[in-house]
Amino acid sequence: MAIKGSGKTEWQWHYLTNDYVESATNSDTLRIKLPEREQISCIELECYATRARGEYDQTILDIIKRIEVIADGASVLYSCIPETAEFLHFTQIRSIPNSLWATYPAWADHFRVKICFGRWERDEDYMLDTGVYNNVYLEVPWELNTYYYDTHTFTHTVRYLRPIQRLSPVGFIRSRDIEYGTHVWTAVGHYYVDLPLKYPWYMVGCRIYDIDEDLVNDIPHIILDIDDGRLVLVDDDTDDLMTSNDERLPYPVHTMWKKLCSGGADQYAETFLGRTKEVSALAYVTDTPIFVTLEELLSGQRVKYNTFDHAGVACPSGVNMSMWGEAYMCCLIIKDWWLNWYEPVPHAPFPVGEHSMARIDYTHGAYTVTDLRTFLQEICPLKI
């Protein structure tokens, strides 16, 4: 994976939609044809909708079902749910996506993510080249829940980043969820996921989402096994993998609610973190002084809080909340083949095609896991 780029390329953002309101429907598939014979470093997708009422576990993430880039009706160039898409943005851009979570009525709930086809944004060696296909589409199925959101307010902006001077990329990074599901486990055991062998690997990761349980209890140990034990790339406790992630990614991870709708006593907020280490909260400015108490950092992916007035009476209020922790969107890198800042020569991607078997062994506890998801980034040729 030699670096050929000169670093002197000029880049330009170009809009495909700009604050377009889907005013005639509350569910559809956003399907946008990408420009022909174009080289694309990344696509930025922004979606938002106006809140009708507050509910901490109903967000814009629940409206967007999946984000995909499909070529010639069959070739999957990108396929992730919003949560893994945001985590991959975090790993490739090295910053938290500029999303804006809000549940207060009349406020907009924003989702924003960059879909990178290179190892990083503006990677001159790896990008999507639509010229090798007949048709390439961005497809985003969505459904607006009109109990929580105002009808006909789903809005989107789509733009892409292109080089001004035509480059000579050698391939692109394909990101996709490859296995996922809800599991109701009543005893400790093992869950196995077979991994594809066709293209070299750039990164393997997982999402462990259980809103009321620590993800380490759900999945305490992970093994990445090649050729039935002949080559074990990872054999680690999950908390040790989290530490490795913290050392290589920006840490601590910061997430926030711009304006939570609080009913007063015993309220909850999703943290969008696998583990939350610290939380601060302030009542949104009102005429009456409102105080916020953080009752506890729960073991799962949410925090409990209360709002009350000067007399100690629980009362409704808007709340701004900042949260710090690790495992953004409850996702973890299991293994990667990145260029580290301290290494002058990039790693070669893992040549999994030279092997006969690749499998993840998840040790699981006796819990119900809402989403155990395995995702993969591969080094692909320009046309697949």
QUIPE-V647856 format. One record per backbone hydrogen bond with DSSP energy under -0.5 kcal/mol. NH is the residue of the N-H (numbers start at 1). CO is the residue of the C=O. E is the energy in kcal/mol with one decimal. If there is no record, write none. Layout:
nh={NH,NH}
co={CO,CO}
e={E,E}
//
This chain:
nh={4,12,14,16,16,17,20,21,22,22,23,25,28,30,30,31,32,32,34,38,40,40,41,42,43,44,45,45,46,47,48,49,51,52,53,58,62,63,63,64,65,65,66,67,68,69,70,71,72,74,75,76,77,77,78,79,80,85,86,87,88,89,90,91,92,93,94,94,99,100,101,103,104,106,107,109,110,110,111,113,115,116,117,123,124,127,128,130,130,132,133,137,138,139,139,140,142,143,144,145,146,148,149,150,153,155,156,157,158,159,160,161,162,162,164,170,171,172,173,174,174,175,175,176,177,178,179,181,183,185,185,189,191,193,195,200,201,202,203,204,205,206,207,208,209,209,210,213,217,218,219,221,222,223,224,225,225,226,227,230,231,233,233,234,236,238,240,241,242,243,244,245,246,247,248,248,249,253,255,257,258,259,260,262,262,265,267,269,271,272,274,274,275,277,277,278,280,282,284,291,293,295,295,296,298,298,301,303,304,305,306,307,308,309,312,315,317,319,320,321,322,323,324,325,326,329,330,331,332,334,334,335,337,340,343,344,350,352,354,355,359,360,361,362,362,363,363,364,364,365,367,369,369,370,370,371,372,373,373,374,375,376,377,378,379,380,380}
co={2,162,160,17,158,158,156,19,20,154,21,22,142,28,140,29,30,138,136,35,38,128,161,161,115,159,43,113,157,111,155,109,107,148,148,55,59,59,60,60,63,141,141,80,139,78,137,75,135,71,71,74,69,75,69,175,67,81,82,83,84,85,86,87,88,89,89,90,97,110,256,259,259,51,104,49,100,108,47,45,43,114,41,120,122,171,40,38,128,129,130,70,32,68,137,30,28,63,26,143,144,145,145,50,150,48,20,46,17,44,14,42,12,160,10,125,125,380,117,172,378,77,173,376,79,374,374,372,369,183,367,364,362,360,358,379,350,377,377,335,375,332,373,330,207,371,208,210,214,214,215,363,236,361,234,223,359,231,357,227,226,224,231,224,222,220,237,237,238,239,240,241,242,243,244,245,245,325,323,321,101,101,319,260,317,263,305,303,301,301,326,327,326,275,324,324,322,320,318,308,306,293,304,304,296,302,211,269,296,267,293,264,291,313,309,307,262,260,282,257,280,255,278,253,275,272,327,328,206,204,332,204,202,338,340,342,201,350,351,352,225,193,223,191,360,221,361,189,362,218,365,183,367,209,368,209,181,207,371,179,205,176,203,174,200,172,378}
e={-0.6,-2.5,-2.3,-0.5,-3.7,-1.8,-2.6,-0.5,-0.5,-3.2,-1.9,-0.7,-1.9,-0.5,-2.6,-0.7,-0.5,-2.5,-3.1,-0.6,-0.5,-3.4,-2.8,-0.7,-1.9,-3.1,-0.5,-2.8,-2.6,-2.8,-2.2,-1.1,-3.1,-3.1,-1.3,-1.8,-1.8,-0.6,-0.8,-1.5,-0.7,-2.5,-0.9,-3.0,-2.4,-2.2,-2.5,-2.9,-3.2,-1.9,-2.5,-0.6,-2.9,-0.7,-1.1,-2.0,-2.3,-2.3,-2.4,-1.9,-2.5,-2.0,-2.1,-2.1,-2.1,-3.1,-0.7,-1.1,-2.3,-1.3,-0.7,-2.5,-1.4,-2.7,-2.1,-2.7,-2.9,-0.6,-3.0,-2.2,-3.6,-0.8,-2.7,-1.2,-0.6,-2.1,-2.5,-2.7,-0.6,-1.3,-1.6,-2.8,-2.9,-3.0,-0.5,-2.5,-3.0,-1.8,-3.6,-0.6,-0.9,-1.0,-1.8,-2.8,-0.8,-2.8,-2.1,-2.5,-1.4,-2.0,-2.4,-2.6,-2.5,-0.5,-3.2,-2.7,-0.9,-2.1,-2.5,-0.6,-2.5,-0.6,-0.6,-1.9,-2.7,-2.6,-1.4,-0.7,-2.4,-0.7,-2.2,-1.8,-2.6,-2.2,-2.7,-0.5,-2.0,-3.3,-1.7,-3.0,-2.6,-2.3,-2.7,-2.6,-0.5,-2.5,-0.6,-1.9,-1.0,-1.6,-2.8,-0.9,-2.7,-1.8,-2.4,-0.7,-3.1,-2.7,-2.5,-1.2,-2.1,-1.8,-0.7,-1.2,-2.0,-2.1,-0.5,-1.8,-2.2,-1.6,-2.1,-2.4,-2.5,-1.8,-1.1,-0.6,-2.1,-2.8,-2.6,-2.7,-2.8,-0.8,-3.5,-0.8,-2.5,-0.6,-3.2,-2.1,-2.1,-0.6,-1.3,-1.6,-1.8,-0.5,-2.8,-2.0,-2.5,-2.6,-4.1,-3.0,-2.2,-0.8,-1.2,-1.2,-0.8,-0.8,-0.9,-2.4,-1.9,-2.4,-2.3,-2.4,-2.2,-2.2,-2.1,-1.9,-1.7,-1.8,-3.1,-1.9,-2.7,-3.0,-2.8,-1.9,-2.4,-3.0,-2.3,-1.7,-2.7,-2.6,-0.6,-1.9,-2.5,-0.6,-1.7,-0.5,-1.9,-2.2,-2.0,-2.0,-2.6,-2.6,-2.8,-3.2,-0.7,-2.6,-0.6,-2.5,-0.5,-2.5,-1.6,-2.5,-0.7,-0.9,-0.6,-1.7,-2.3,-2.5,-0.6,-3.1,-2.3,-2.5,-3.0,-2.3,-2.7,-2.8,-0.8}
//
